Amino acid sequence: MFGPMACTSLRRVVARAATAGGKAATLHSGRCRLVHSASFNADLGSFELRLHQEAKPLQAPALVLRDLCQCETCWDPHSHQRKSARVPTEESPRVNTISTSPVGMQVLWADGHASRYETSFLQRFLQQESNLPRPRLWNRTSLPQPPQVPYAELVEASGVQSLAHQLHVHGICVLRDAPTTADTAETVGDLLGAKRATSMFGTVWDLRVGELDNDSAYSLEEIEHHTDGCYLPQRPPLQLFHCIQPGAEGTGVSSLIDGFAVAQELRRRDKTAYEALTKHLISYQFRDERHDISAEHPVLQLNLRGELVAVHWNNYDRATLPSDPSLLKAMQLWDSLLQDESWHLDVPLQRGDMLIIDNLRLLHARKGRLRPGTPRHFYGFYLDAPLRTPRALPRVDEGSVGDRADLRSDTKTKPDGPMYSAMVSATLGDDVAGECETTRELESYVATLLGKEAALLVCSGTQGNLLAAAAQCPRGTEMLLGNDSHIHLWEAGGPSVLFGVAQRTVAVDAFGQMPISAVEASLALSDPEDDHCCRTRLVAAENPHGARGGAVLSPAYMKELVNLCRARGIRLHVDGARIFNAAAAVAQAAGDEDGRKVAGFGGPLGEAARQLLDGVDTVSVCLSKGLGCPGGAVIAGDAATVAECRRLRKLVGGSMRQATGMLAAAGLHALRERDLFADLKRDHELMRRLVEGAKNLQGVSVDLYGGTNMAVLSLSPDRAAHAADLAKASGLRVESYLGQGGWRFVTHRGVREEDVDALLDAFGRVTV
C-alpha cells in the first residue's frame, strides 16, 4: 500500500498524477514522521513511498491499493473485511488525485471511484511491508524440493503466514492435499489478490488434455522455461495452477528456475552481458484473429535503485530477434544458463497440489510430452497479489453457513431469504390464549396433510414425543419401543424422568422395524390381569429410523403394527421427525411423481404420508431437518389426545406465546410454497451419489444406508482422522458417529452436489 501520509500535523496536499510518459506525481511532508514522500508511476502502475528521507522506498501496485479500498461501498468496518469479492481487473487502475487529512487518505481514481484509507490501517501496512523477508536465491542444490504448506493449515494464521513467507522468500509454494475443485482454487486466489483477466484467455484457465488449440500452453508438447505475459505492458505478479488430474506419470512435469539467481550468476560471469539485458528492450507480441497485443521489456528489469524487480523472457512470444550484437551475445549467454539443469527445480504435481509462483521472478516450463488420451486437468489464473500477508481461510465453525456445507445433520439447516420474509411478515398473537392465527393455520394444515383430527405446534421433536407419551401413558404404565430408537437413547429418558412412564425395548432389525413377532412376545409379558406386570399403554415406532441409516418402515409393515396394536387395545405413536423423507421415498418408489394432478391434499408427498400414518394414533413431525425451518415440531392425532398434549405443554413450560407465529410461518412456507417433494428427492439423490461413490473407494465401507438422506461410512481410525481434516479443509463440517471410525452424513437443503464430490475426494485421497 502506498500513500500513508496522513497524520495530525500533515497539511492537506492534492497532487495531479501523471497519466503518460512515465512521469511521477510526488507528495512530500517535512513534518510528518510517518511518511516522507509518495509517488505514483503511471507507466508501471505502481506507487512508491518512503517512510523518511533516508529510508528505502516501498512499492505497491495501484491494483493493491484499489483492492483494499476502505470506503463505505467496499469495506465493512465491523467485520474488517470487504463487502464484496475481488473483481478481475484488465489493467492497473489509473489515479486522478491523492488527498490526505488528519484521519486518513483519499484517492480519486480515473474511473471516478474514491477510496478512503484510515491512518491506522496505513501505519499497520507500512510496518508490515518494512518487515517483509528478503528473497533468498536458490538453485536445485540449495532448494531440492519446493516449499510446501498443507492446504488444511490455511485455516490458521500461521499457515497463511507460512504461505506468504515462502512466496516472498523463494517465489514458490505448493499447497498439498487441496480439494480437487475449481472452487478451492478460487478460494485461495481470493486470499492472495485480485484475479488478472486478459482479453486473450479470460480470467481463468481450465486446461484439459483433448481440448487443444494452436497455443503451446494447450498442446501436448514440452514447453521451455519462460515467463508469462511478456506481451502485456504490465505483467501479472503471480500464477496459480491447481492440479485436479495430473496425467500420465513422468509427463507434464512443472520445472521452475529462480530467474533472480540466474541473473546474479550472469552478472558474476559477464557484467557487460548483464547490463545489456537490463538496458535493451525486447519486443513481445500476441496475435490471433481478434488480438494484436505487444509490449517491450528488458530481460532484466531494475527499479530506480538498480535492484532487480522482474525477469521477462519468453522465446515463444518474442516479436523479432534483436540485431544488436552485444544484446544477441548476452541473450545467448542467458539462454545457455537456463539450459543448465542445475538451476531446474522439477516438481511432478500430484492430484490435489496447488502450485503458486512469482511470475516476475521465476521461469517455468513443462517437461515430458503429454500422452494423447491420458486424462489431465489443471485449473488456474493470474493474480495481482497485494504486498501483504493475506488473512486465513474462514474456519468452518465461524460465521454464517455461506458456502460451507454441514453434513453432520439436517438439523443444521437455516432459513433462506423467502422463509425469513415469511417469518418477519407473519401475523402474531398469543398462542397460549389461542389467538395466533398463523399457528392455528399451520396446525390445521398439518392435521389435514397427515390425515388427523388435530395438531399442536411444540418446541421440538423431543418435546413432541414426550408430550405424546405422557398424554397416552398414565404414570406407572409403560411404553414399548425399539432398543435403538431416538426416544430411548437420545431424549434424556424424558417420559420416565418427568412422567413416570417405564420403557420396555424390543430389538429392531436392519430395517429399523420391531419384528411383529417380537412385539407380540413382549406384549405377552404385560398381562393386565397380573399384578406383577407393568401395563403397556403405548407402542412407539420411528419412521424413518435414524440409527438404521434413515431406513423407511414400509406401509405394509406399518399396517401390520397398527392391526396388532388395535387388537390389543394399545395406542401407537410414531416418532416421525423425518416422516416426509419416508413419504418421499415411498412416493418415489411407487412412481407417484406423475400423479400430481390427481393426487389428494399435499400431492404425492401428502398421499404417501397419510398412507404411512393410517391408523396411527399420534405422530410427531419436525419442521426443522428436511423442511429447513429454524425449529419447531408438530404433534398430530385425535382431538382429545392433542388437547391433553396442549395442557402438558403448558406444564413443561413449552408455550411460547407470540413466538410460535414465526415458527408456524416458516413451517407453512416450507410445506405450501416450496416443492418439498422435489427438495427431498434431491436430498436422497445426493446421499445415493455419496454412497455409490464410497462403494468404489478402497478401504471405505458403507455401514448404514436406508435409501433416504442418511448414511454411515467407515474408515480405519487413522484414515478417518485424515479424511476429516481434508473434508474440513474443503469447508465441510463432519463428525464421527459413535466412534470406531464411523462417520454419519446427512444431506439436506444446505448440501450441494459439489459438496458431496469434495467429500468423496477427501475419502479417496486417504484410501489410495
C-alpha positions in Angstrom: 0.0 0.0 0.0 1.3 3.5 -0.8 0.2 6.8 0.5 0.3 6.6 4.3 0.8 10.4 4.5 -2.0 11.2 6.9 -1.1 12.5 10.4 -2.4 15.3 12.6 0.4 17.6 11.6 0.2 16.9 7.9 -1.1 19.7 5.7 -3.7 18.8 3.0 -1.9 18.0 -0.2 -3.5 17.4 -3.6 -1.3 16.3 -6.5 -2.4 15.5 -10.0 -1.0 12.1 -11.0 0.8 11.7 -14.3 -1.1 9.9 -17.0 1.6 9.4 -19.6 5.3 9.3 -20.3 6.3 7.6 -17.0 6.2 10.9 -15.1 5.5 10.6 -11.4 3.3 12.6 -9.1 5.1 13.1 -5.8 3.9 14.2 -2.3 6.3 15.5 0.4 5.9 16.3 4.0 8.8 17.6 6.0 6.9 17.5 9.3 5.3 14.1 9.1 7.1 11.3 11.0 5.1 8.6 9.2 5.9 9.2 5.5 8.4 11.4 3.8 7.1 11.1 0.2 4.8 9.0 -2.0 4.7 8.9 -5.8 2.6 7.2 -8.5 4.2 6.0 -11.7 1.6 5.6 -14.4 3.7 3.5 -16.7 4.5 0.9 -14.0 1.0 1.2 -12.5 2.5 1.3 -9.0 3.2 3.6 -6.1 6.5 4.2 -4.4 6.6 5.6 -0.9 9.4 6.5 1.6 9.0 6.5 5.4 11.7 9.1 5.9 14.3 10.8 3.8 17.0 8.1 4.4 14.6 5.1 4.1 14.4 2.8 1.1 11.3 3.3 -0.9 8.5 0.8 -0.6 6.5 -0.2 -3.7 2.9 -1.4 -4.2 0.9 -1.9 -7.4 -2.1 0.5 -7.8 -4.3 -2.6 -8.0 -3.3 -3.4 -4.5 -4.5 -0.1 -3.2 -7.7 -0.3 -5.1 -8.3 -3.8 -3.9 -8.0 -2.8 -0.3 -10.3 0.2 -0.6 -11.8 1.2 2.7 -14.7 3.4 1.5 -18.2 2.6 2.8 -19.1 0.9 -0.5 -16.2 -1.6 -0.4 -15.3 -2.1 3.3 -17.2 -3.3 6.4 -15.7 -1.6 9.5 -17.4 -4.1 11.8 -16.1 -7.3 10.2 -12.9 -5.7 8.9 -13.5 -7.4 5.5 -14.6 -6.5 2.0 -18.3 -6.3 1.4 -17.9 -8.0 -2.0 -15.4 -10.4 -3.5 -12.4 -9.1 -5.5 -13.1 -8.4 -9.1 -10.8 -9.2 -12.0 -9.1 -6.1 -13.5 -8.0 -5.9 -17.1 -5.2 -3.5 -16.3 -3.8 -1.5 -13.5 -6.1 1.4 -12.4 -5.1 5.0 -13.0 -5.1 7.8 -10.5 -6.5 11.3 -10.8 -5.8 12.9 -7.4 -4.4 12.0 -4.0 -5.5 13.9 -0.9 -4.8 13.5 2.8 -6.3 14.6 6.1 -5.6 14.0 9.8 -7.8 10.9 9.7 -6.5 9.2 6.6 -6.0 9.3 2.9 -8.3 9.5 -0.1 -7.5 8.5 -3.7 -9.7 9.6 -6.6 -9.3 7.1 -9.4 -9.7 7.8 -13.0 -13.0 5.9 -13.2 -14.5 8.3 -10.6 -14.3 5.9 -7.6 -13.0 7.5 -4.4 -11.1 5.2 -2.0 -10.5 6.0 1.7 -7.8 4.6 3.9 -7.6 5.2 7.7 -4.3 6.3 9.1 -4.1 3.3 11.5 -4.6 1.0 8.5 -1.8 2.7 6.6 0.5 2.6 9.6 0.0 -1.2 10.0 0.5 -1.8 6.3 3.8 0.2 6.3 5.1 -1.5 9.3 4.3 -4.9 7.8 5.8 -4.1 4.5 9.0 -2.8 6.1 9.4 -6.2 7.8 8.9 -8.4 4.7 11.5 -11.1 4.4 14.3 -10.7 1.7 14.2 -13.0 -1.3 16.6 -16.0 -0.9 18.2 -17.0 -4.2 18.2 -20.7 -5.0 19.1 -23.5 -7.4 18.4 -27.2 -7.4 21.1 -27.9 -4.8 20.0 -25.3 -2.3 16.3 -26.0 -2.9 15.9 -29.6 -3.9 12.2 -29.6 -3.1 9.6 -26.8 -3.4 8.4 -25.3 -0.1 5.1 -26.9 0.9 2.2 -25.9 3.1 -0.8 -28.3 3.8 -4.0 -26.8 2.5 -5.7 -27.7 5.8 -3.4 -25.3 7.6 -4.8 -22.3 5.8 -7.5 -22.0 8.4 -4.8 -21.0 10.8 -3.0 -17.6 10.7 0.3 -19.5 11.0 -0.4 -21.5 7.8 -1.2 -18.4 5.8 1.9 -16.6 7.1 4.0 -19.6 6.0 2.5 -19.5 2.5 3.1 -15.7 2.2 6.7 -16.2 3.7 7.6 -18.8 1.1 6.3 -16.7 -1.8 8.3 -13.7 -0.6 11.4 -15.7 0.1 11.5 -18.3 -2.6 8.9 -17.1 -5.1 7.2 -20.5 -5.0 5.0 -22.6 -2.7 3.0 -25.8 -3.2 -0.2 -26.3 -1.2 -0.7 -30.0 -0.6 -3.9 -32.0 -0.3 -6.2 -29.3 -1.6 -9.7 -30.4 -2.6 -9.8 -31.0 -6.4 -12.4 -28.5 -7.3 -12.3 -25.1 -9.1 -13.9 -23.5 -6.0 -10.9 -24.4 -4.0 -8.5 -22.6 -6.3 -10.9 -19.6 -6.4 -10.8 -19.5 -2.6 -7.1 -19.5 -2.4 -6.9 -16.9 -5.1 -9.2 -14.7 -3.1 -6.7 -14.9 -0.2 -3.8 -13.8 -2.4 -5.2 -11.0 -4.5 -7.4 -10.0 -7.4 -7.5 -12.3 -10.4 -6.0 -10.7 -13.5 -8.2 -11.0 -16.6 -6.7 -10.9 -20.1 -8.7 -10.3 -23.3 -7.0 -13.4 -24.9 -7.6 -16.0 -22.3 -10.2 -14.6 -20.0 -9.9 -14.8 -16.2 -9.4 -18.5 -15.6 -7.8 -21.4 -17.4 -9.5 -24.8 -17.4 -6.8 -26.9 -19.2 -7.7 -30.4 -20.2 -5.9 -32.8 -22.5 -8.0 -33.1 -25.6 -9.2 -29.5 -25.6 -6.3 -28.2 -27.8 -5.7 -25.2 -29.9 -2.7 -23.6 -31.5 -1.3 -22.0 -28.4 1.5 -24.1 -26.9 0.1 -23.9 -23.4 -2.8 -26.0 -24.6 -0.8 -28.5 -26.7 0.8 -31.8 -25.8 4.4 -30.6 -26.5 7.0 -29.7 -23.9 7.4 -26.0 -23.1 10.7 -24.4 -22.4 11.4 -22.1 -19.5 9.7 -18.7 -19.8 7.7 -16.1 -18.0 4.1 -15.5 -18.9 2.5 -12.3 -20.3 5.6 -10.6 -21.8 3.4 -9.1 -24.5 1.4 -7.3 -21.7 2.6 -3.8 -20.7 2.0 -4.8 -17.0 2.6 -8.5 -16.3 0.7 -10.3 -13.6 2.9 -10.9 -10.5 1.6 -14.3 -9.5 0.3 -17.5 -11.2 -1.7 -20.3 -9.6 -2.1 -23.8 -11.0 -4.4 -26.3 -9.3 -3.7 -30.0 -10.3 -7.1 -31.7 -10.5 -5.8 -34.6 -12.6 -2.0 -34.9 -13.2 -1.9 -37.1 -16.3 0.5 -39.9 -17.0 3.5 -40.4 -14.8 6.6 -38.6 -16.0 4.7 -36.2 -18.3 3.8 -32.6 -17.9 6.3 -32.1 -15.1 6.5 -28.5 -13.9 10.0 -27.1 -13.9 11.0 -23.9 -12.2 14.0 -21.6 -12.4 14.9 -18.8 -10.0 15.4 -16.0 -12.5 17.0 -13.7 -9.9 19.6 -16.4 -9.1 20.5 -16.9 -12.7 20.7 -13.1 -13.2 23.2 -13.0 -10.3 25.3 -15.7 -11.9 25.2 -13.9 -15.3 26.4 -10.7 -13.6 29.2 -12.7 -11.9 30.3 -14.2 -15.3 29.8 -11.3 -17.6 28.9 -7.9 -16.2 28.6 -6.4 -19.7 26.1 -9.0 -20.7 24.1 -8.4 -17.5 24.0 -4.7 -18.2 22.9 -5.3 -21.8 19.9 -7.3 -20.6 18.9 -4.6 -18.2 19.1 -1.7 -20.7 17.9 -3.1 -24.1 14.2 -3.7 -24.7 12.9 -6.9 -26.3 9.7 -6.8 -28.3 7.0 -9.3 -27.5 3.7 -9.8 -29.3 0.5 -11.9 -29.2 -1.5 -12.0 -32.4 -4.6 -14.0 -33.4 -7.8 -13.3 -35.4 -9.1 -11.0 -32.6 -5.9 -9.6 -30.9 -2.7 -7.9 -31.7 -1.0 -7.0 -28.4 2.6 -6.0 -28.0 4.9 -4.7 -25.3 8.6 -4.1 -24.8 10.6 -5.1 -21.7 14.2 -5.6 -20.8 15.1 -9.2 -20.0 16.1 -8.0 -16.5 14.1 -5.1 -15.2 15.7 -2.8 -12.5 14.0 -0.2 -10.3 15.3 3.3 -9.7 17.8 1.9 -7.1 19.3 -0.6 -9.5 17.6 -3.6 -7.8 16.3 -6.4 -9.9 12.5 -6.5 -9.7 11.4 -8.6 -12.7 12.6 -11.1 -15.3 11.0 -11.0 -18.8 11.8 -14.0 -21.0 9.6 -15.8 -23.5 11.0 -17.1 -26.8 7.6 -18.2 -27.9 6.2 -14.6 -27.8 9.2 -12.7 -28.9 8.2 -10.5 -31.8 11.7 -10.1 -33.5 15.2 -11.2 -32.9 17.3 -8.1 -31.9 20.1 -7.1 -34.3 22.4 -5.5 -31.7 25.4 -7.9 -31.5 26.0 -7.2 -27.8 22.4 -7.9 -26.9 22.4 -11.1 -29.0 25.5 -12.3 -27.2 24.0 -11.5 -23.9 20.8 -13.3 -24.8 22.8 -16.4 -25.9 24.7 -16.5 -22.6 21.4 -16.1 -20.7 19.8 -18.8 -22.7 22.7 -21.2 -22.1 22.5 -20.6 -18.3 18.8 -21.5 -18.5 19.6 -24.8 -20.2 21.8 -25.8 -17.3 19.7 -28.3 -15.3 21.5 -27.4 -12.0 19.1 -24.4 -12.0 16.0 -26.6 -12.7 13.6 -27.4 -9.8 11.4 -30.2 -11.3 8.0 -30.6 -9.5 5.8 -33.5 -10.5 2.5 -32.2 -9.3 0.1 -34.7 -7.7 -3.6 -34.7 -7.6 -4.7 -32.0 -5.1 -1.4 -30.0 -5.4 -1.7 -26.3 -5.9 1.4 -24.5 -7.3 1.7 -20.8 -6.7 4.7 -19.0 -8.3 6.1 -15.4 -8.6 5.7 -14.7 -12.3 8.0 -11.8 -12.2 10.9 -13.8 -10.7 10.5 -17.5 -11.7 10.7 -19.0 -15.1 8.5 -22.1 -15.6 8.5 -25.0 -18.1 6.7 -28.2 -18.8 8.8 -31.3 -19.2 7.7 -34.6 -20.7 5.4 -34.6 -23.7 1.8 -35.3 -22.7 0.2 -38.5 -23.8 -2.9 -38.2 -26.0 -5.9 -39.7 -24.4 -4.5 -39.6 -20.9 -6.7 -37.5 -18.7 -5.0 -34.4 -17.4 -6.8 -31.4 -15.9 -5.4 -28.2 -14.5 -7.2 -25.1 -13.3 -5.6 -21.7 -12.7 -5.3 -18.0 -13.2 -3.1 -14.9 -13.0 -3.1 -12.9 -9.8 -2.3 -9.3 -8.9 -1.0 -10.0 -5.4 -1.1 -7.5 -2.6 2.3 -7.0 -0.9 1.0 -8.2 2.4 0.2 -11.4 4.4 -3.4 -12.5 3.4 -5.9 -13.4 6.1 -6.6 -17.0 6.9 -9.4 -19.1 5.3 -12.6 -18.9 7.4 -12.9 -21.6 9.9 -15.7 -24.0 9.3 -17.1 -23.1 12.7 -17.1 -19.4 12.1 -19.7 -17.1 10.5 -22.9 -18.0 8.7 -23.4 -21.0 6.6 -22.3 -19.2 3.5 -20.7 -21.7 1.1 -19.7 -24.2 3.7 -21.9 -27.3 3.9 -22.7 -29.0 7.2 -23.2 -32.8 6.7 -23.4 -33.6 10.4 -27.2 -33.4 10.5 -30.2 -31.9 8.7 -30.9 -30.0 11.9 -28.1 -27.6 10.7 -30.3 -26.0 8.0 -31.1 -22.3 8.2 -34.0 -20.3 6.7 -33.4 -18.9 3.3 -34.5 -15.4 2.3 -38.1 -16.2 1.4 -38.6 -18.1 4.6 -37.2 -15.2 6.6 -39.5 -12.9 4.9 -42.5 -15.1 5.7 -41.4 -15.2 9.3 -41.0 -11.4 9.6 -44.3 -10.7 8.0 -46.3 -13.3 9.9 -49.4 -12.3 11.8 -48.6 -12.9 15.5 -50.9 -13.5 18.5 -50.8 -15.1 22.0 -50.8 -18.8 21.3 -51.5 -19.7 24.9 -54.8 -17.9 24.6 -55.4 -19.4 21.1 -55.1 -16.0 19.4 -52.3 -16.7 16.9 -53.9 -17.1 13.5 -50.7 -18.2 11.9 -50.1 -21.0 14.4 -53.7 -22.2 14.1 -53.3 -22.2 10.3 -50.2 -24.4 10.5 -51.8 -26.8 12.9 -54.9 -27.2 10.7 -52.8 -27.6 7.6 -50.5 -30.3 9.1 -53.5 -32.2 10.6 -55.2 -32.4 7.2 -51.9 -33.2 5.5 -51.3 -36.2 7.8 -54.9 -37.3 8.0 -55.5 -36.5 11.6 -58.2 -34.6 13.6 -56.0 -32.0 15.2 -52.4 -30.8 15.6 -50.3 -28.8 18.0 -47.1 -26.8 17.5 -44.4 -27.6 20.0 -40.8 -26.5 20.6 -39.0 -29.6 19.3 -39.4 -33.2 18.2 -38.2 -34.3 21.6 -40.9 -32.3 23.3 -43.5 -33.7 20.8 -42.5 -37.3 21.7 -42.5 -36.5 25.4 -46.0 -35.0 25.4 -47.4 -37.7 23.2 -46.1 -40.4 25.5 -47.3 -38.6 28.7 -50.8 -37.9 27.2 -51.3 -41.6 26.4 -49.5 -43.4 29.3 -50.7 -42.7 32.8 -47.9 -42.6 35.4 -46.8 -46.2 36.3 -47.6 -47.7 32.9 -45.1 -48.5 30.2 -44.4 -47.8 26.6 -42.8 -50.3 24.2 -40.2 -49.1 21.7 -37.1 -50.1 19.8 -33.8 -50.6 21.6 -32.0 -48.2 19.2 -34.8 -45.7 18.9 -34.2 -42.0 19.3 -36.7 -41.7 22.2 -35.0 -44.4 24.2 -31.3 -43.4 23.6 -31.2 -39.7 22.9 -34.1 -37.9 24.6 -32.8 -37.9 28.2 -35.3 -40.5 29.4 -37.9 -37.8 29.5 -41.1 -40.0 29.7 -39.6 -41.9 32.7 -37.9 -39.0 34.4 -40.8 -36.4 34.1 -44.0 -38.5 33.9 -43.1 -41.9 35.4 -43.6 -43.9 32.2 -41.5 -47.1 32.1 -39.8 -48.0 28.8 -39.6 -51.6 27.6 -37.4 -52.2 24.5 -37.6 -54.6 21.6 -34.5 -55.2 19.3 -35.1 -53.7 15.9 -33.9 -55.4 12.7 -31.7 -54.0 10.0 -34.6 -52.0 8.5 -35.5 -50.3 11.8 -38.5 -52.4 12.4 -39.5 -54.1 15.6 -40.4 -57.5 14.3 -44.2 -58.1 14.8 -43.5 -61.5 16.5 -41.1 -59.7 18.9 -43.7 -57.1 19.7 -46.3 -59.8 20.3 -43.9 -61.7 22.6 -43.2 -58.5 24.6 -46.8 -57.7 25.0 -47.5 -61.2 26.3 -45.3 -60.3 29.3 -47.7 -57.4 30.1 -50.8 -59.2 31.4 -53.2 -56.6 32.6 -54.7 -59.2 35.0 -51.3 -59.9 36.6 -50.3 -57.6 39.4 -46.7 -58.3 38.8 -46.7 -56.7 35.4 -46.4 -53.1 34.3 -49.3 -52.4 32.0 -48.3 -51.5 28.4 -50.3 -48.5 27.1 -48.3 -47.3 24.1 -46.1 -48.7 21.3 -43.7 -46.2 19.7 -42.1 -46.7 16.3 -39.6 -44.5 14.5 -40.0 -43.8 10.8 -37.6 -43.3 9.1 -35.2 -44.9 11.6 -32.1 -42.7 12.3 -30.0 -45.5 13.8 -30.5 -47.6 10.7 -29.3 -45.0 8.2 -32.7 -43.5 7.6 -34.4 -46.8 6.7 -38.1 -46.5 5.9 -40.7 -48.6 7.7 -42.9 -49.7 4.8 -46.6 -49.1 4.6 -47.2 -52.8 4.7 -45.2 -53.1 8.0 -47.0 -50.1 9.5 -50.4 -51.7 8.6 -49.4 -54.9 10.5 -48.2 -52.9 13.5 -51.5 -50.8 13.5 -53.6 -54.0 13.4 -51.6 -55.6 16.3 -52.0 -52.5 18.5 -55.7 -52.2 17.8 -56.2 -55.9 18.5 -54.5 -55.5 21.9 -56.2 -52.2 22.7 -52.8 -50.4 22.8 -52.2 -47.0 21.2 -49.5 -46.4 18.6 -47.2 -43.3 18.3 -44.7 -42.6 15.5 -41.6 -40.6 16.0 -41.8 -39.1 12.5 -39.2 -36.4 12.9 -38.3 -37.1 9.2 -41.7 -38.6 8.1 -41.7 -36.5 4.9 -38.4 -38.1 3.9 -40.0 -41.5 4.4 -43.1 -40.3 2.5 -40.9 -39.0 -0.4 -39.1 -42.4 -0.6 -42.5 -44.3 -0.6 -44.0 -42.0 -3.3 -40.9 -42.2 -5.5 -40.8 -46.0 -5.2 -44.4 -46.1 -6.2 -43.9 -43.9 -9.2 -46.2 -41.2 -7.9 -44.3 -38.3 -9.3 -46.6 -38.4 -12.3 -49.7 -38.4 -10.3 -49.6 -34.8 -9.0 -52.7 -33.7 -10.9 -54.9 -36.4 -9.5 -53.3 -36.7 -6.0 -55.1 -35.5 -3.0 -54.2 -32.9 -0.4 -50.4 -32.3 -0.4 -49.8 -34.2 -3.7 -47.9 -37.4 -3.8 -46.0 -36.5 -0.6 -49.2 -36.0 1.3 -50.7 -39.2 -0.1 -47.7 -41.2 1.0 -47.5 -39.6 4.4 -51.2 -40.4 5.1 -50.6 -44.0 3.9 -47.7 -44.4 6.3 -49.7 -42.9 9.2 -53.1 -44.6 8.5 -54.4 -45.9 11.8 -51.6 -44.4 13.9 -52.9 -42.5 17.0 -50.2 -39.8 17.2 -47.2 -38.6 15.3 -44.5 -36.0 16.0 -43.1 -34.3 12.9 -40.1 -31.9 12.9 -40.3 -28.6 11.0 -36.5 -28.4 11.0 -34.4 -31.1 9.3 -35.7 -31.7 5.8 -38.1 -28.7 5.8 -35.3 -26.3 6.6 -37.1 -24.3 9.4 -35.1 -22.9 12.3 -37.0 -25.0 14.8 -40.3 -26.4 16.0 -42.3 -29.6 15.6 -46.0 -30.6 15.3 -47.9 -33.3 17.1 -50.9 -34.7 15.2 -53.6 -37.1 16.3 -57.1 -37.3 17.6 -58.6 -34.1 19.1 -58.8 -35.4 22.7 -55.1 -36.5 22.8 -53.9 -33.3 21.2 -55.9 -31.3 23.7 -54.2 -33.2 26.5 -50.8 -32.5 24.9 -51.6 -28.8 24.9 -52.2 -28.9 28.6 -49.0 -30.9 29.2 -47.1 -28.4 27.0 -48.0 -25.7 29.5 -46.9 -27.9 32.4 -43.4 -28.4 30.9 -43.0 -24.7 30.0 -43.3 -25.2 26.3 -45.8 -22.5 25.5 -44.1 -19.7 23.5 -46.8 -17.0 23.3 -46.2 -14.8 20.2 -43.0 -16.6 19.1 -45.0 -19.6 17.8 -46.3 -17.5 15.0 -42.9 -17.0 13.4 -42.1 -20.8 13.6 -45.5 -21.5 12.2 -44.9 -19.1 9.3 -41.6 -20.9 8.5 -43.4 -24.2 8.5 -46.2 -23.0 6.3 -43.7 -21.6 3.8 -41.8 -24.9 3.6 -45.0 -27.0 3.3 -47.0 -24.8 0.9 -44.7 -22.6 -1.0 -41.8 -24.9 -1.8 -41.8 -28.1 -3.9 -41.0 -30.1 -0.9 -41.3 -33.4 -2.7 -38.7 -32.3 -5.3 -36.4 -31.0 -2.5 -36.4 -34.2 -0.6 -35.9 -36.3 -3.7 -32.8 -34.2 -4.4 -31.5 -34.8 -0.9 -32.0 -38.5 -1.4 -30.2 -38.4 -4.7 -27.3 -36.6 -3.2 -26.9 -39.3 -0.5 -27.2 -42.0 -3.1 -24.4 -40.3 -5.0 -22.3 -40.3 -1.9 -23.0 -43.9 -1.1 -22.3 -45.2 -4.6 -19.1 -43.2 -4.8 -17.9 -44.5 -1.5 -18.5 -48.1 -2.6 -15.9 -47.5 -5.3 -13.2 -46.4 -2.9 -10.9 -49.0 -1.4 -10.9 -49.1 2.4 -14.3 -47.4 2.7 -17.3 -49.3 3.9 -21.0 -48.3 3.9 -22.2 -49.4 7.4 -25.7 -48.0 7.3 -27.8 -46.6 4.5 -31.6 -46.8 4.3 -32.3 -45.1 1.0 -33.2 -41.6 2.2 -30.8 -38.8 3.2 -28.6 -40.5 5.8 -25.7 -42.9 5.8 -22.8 -44.1 8.0 -19.5 -44.7 6.3 -16.4 -46.2 8.0 -12.6 -45.9 7.6 -9.9 -47.2 9.8 -9.5 -44.7 12.7 -6.1 -43.4 11.4 -7.5 -42.7 7.9 -10.8 -41.3 9.3 -9.0 -38.6 11.1 -7.0 -37.6 8.0 -10.2 -37.7 5.9 -11.9 -35.5 8.4 -9.1 -32.9 8.2 -9.3 -32.9 4.4 -13.1 -32.5 4.5 -12.9 -29.7 6.9 -10.3 -28.0 4.8 -12.8 -28.1 2.0 -15.3 -26.2 4.1 -17.3 -29.3 5.0 -18.5 -29.9 8.6 -18.4 -33.6 9.5 -18.0 -35.6 12.7 -17.6 -39.1 13.9 -20.6 -41.3 14.7 -20.3 -43.4 17.8 -16.6 -43.6 17.3 -14.9 -46.6 15.8 -14.0 -44.8 12.6 -17.7 -44.4 11.6 -19.0 -41.1 10.2 -22.6 -40.2 9.8 -23.5 -38.0 6.9 -26.9 -36.3 6.3 -27.9 -34.4 3.1 -30.3 -31.5 3.2 -31.1 -28.1 1.6 -27.7 -26.8 2.5 -25.7 -29.5 0.7 -24.8 -29.3 -3.0 -23.5 -31.8 -5.5 -20.0 -30.3 -5.4 -20.0 -30.8 -1.6 -20.6 -34.5 -2.0 -17.9 -34.7 -4.6 -15.5 -32.8 -2.3 -16.3 -35.3 0.5 -15.6 -38.3 -1.8 -12.4 -36.6 -2.9 -11.3 -36.4 0.7 -12.1 -40.0 1.3 -10.4 -41.0 -1.9 -7.1 -39.3 -1.1 -6.6 -41.3 2.1 -7.6 -44.7 0.7 -5.2 -44.9 -2.3 
